[in-house]
Amino acid sequence: MKLQNHVFVGVDTHKNQHTACVLSCVHQKIASIETPNNPAKFKKFIQEIRSVKSPDKNLLFGLEDTQGLGHSLSQWLLDKGYTVKEVNPALTKRERHHSTNPDKSDEVDAEAIANVLITDFNELPDAFYDANFKAIKHLNDQRQTMVKEKTKIKNRLHNLIHQQYSQYQKFFSNPFCKTGLAFFEEFPYPSDLNYYAEDRLNKFLKKQVKSIGNDKAATILSLVNKDKKKAADAKARTTIIKSLIKQLKLLSESLNKINQKLKSSVEKSQYQLTTMPGIGFKMAAMFISNIKNIDRFDSASKLARYAGLAPVEHSSGTSKSLNLKKYGCRDLNHAFYMLAFQQIGNNKNPASYSYYQKKLKEGKSKKIALICLQRRLVDIIYAMMRDRSTYKLPENISYEMFNKAG
């Protein structure tokens, strides 16, 4: 592609309004233009850009958020036949830091995006639209948000329940199991057990889970002081505990529904990632929602760079080390880390475990060996997604051989 035949438009996307910066192929600023985030106004937006550039030049667009706030503009441009590239925010941040202008504004960000579009054009992935992918993206984002919210509620409950029952962790192996939640919702303070002897409490517990041990009620009653008076602060905690448990139950029900829909969407996907040991529908959703259309990447190396898994070797004499630039997609980077760690930690994939052990025997540290395995997994995931194929264990690796090595 001859750069001199194009002008480059970087767009900083926002909820209500987008800011665009138009640059020539030599990074010369031509114009700065704003447009409402409204498809009805996008035609005028293009006309304004064309009015300030040479008529024989083609327009190339770079957007930071083509699946979120910039989705409408990205889709409109693609429908009109324009080339649209996705620009990683980390690259924009890098460009802004290297700029002589230290300010942070929409116009500065748009110019940084346009500069990245010029310098990294061939490396940037193409924007695209796929309805099922969007479903996976939305559901996966919602699932992660709900999981974080559940963690916050549990942490809050841990603190409050501990103030009510100092030895509550001895009651149940998991205080947030079905029986645990039912108990703390019914008896948020020791004095609430005043009228419960061992037999009555045992009946309550078995009503939740029939298989619970017959000695559980006796254990709990031996660890509490039922005569402890409920002061004002304890009453406040009691109210909050009941409220949080109700929230947690509702959140769990909603999360189950999200998981069911997410699993269905992943199964409808053209990618068969769940055929690889260690990848369930949740992890597959993480890969799909962050990689998106694999056809955007010409090679596994480009996917590795996008994921921040293209290690650069630094050597001095006999000393060598691998460093990773943190410019890639951090969520995708984390997904590869979790996959690698899971496959060697739970011994789920003999091929991965064998590769990891090979790197250790070569003298690499555990950290570097894990990075090498992540990079290897990039190649495998890329090939599976590119070919829309299932995972196949290498013929020279067998589970029997793996078990002997372990």
Secondary structure as UniProt FT lines:
FT   HELIX           3..5
FT   STRAND          6..12
FT   STRAND          17..23
FT   TURN            25..26
FT   STRAND          29..36
FT   HELIX           39..41
FT   HELIX           42..51
FT   TURN            55..56
FT   STRAND          58..63
FT   TURN            66..70
FT   HELIX           71..79
FT   TURN            80..81
FT   STRAND          83..86
FT   HELIX           89..98
FT   HELIX           106..119
FT   TURN            120..123
FT   HELIX           131..164
FT   TURN            166..167
FT   HELIX           168..170
FT   TURN            175..176
FT   HELIX           178..186
FT   HELIX           190..193
FT   TURN            194..195
FT   HELIX           198..208
FT   TURN            210..211
FT   TURN            214..215
FT   HELIX           216..222
FT   TURN            226..227
FT   HELIX           232..268
FT   HELIX           273..275
FT   TURN            277..278
FT   HELIX           281..291
FT   HELIX           294..296
FT   HELIX           300..306
FT   TURN            307..308
FT   STRAND          312..316
FT   TURN            317..318
FT   STRAND          319..323
FT   TURN            326..327
FT   HELIX           330..345
FT   TURN            346..347
FT   HELIX           350..361
FT   TURN            362..363
FT   HELIX           366..387
FT   TURN            395..396
FT   HELIX           399..405
//
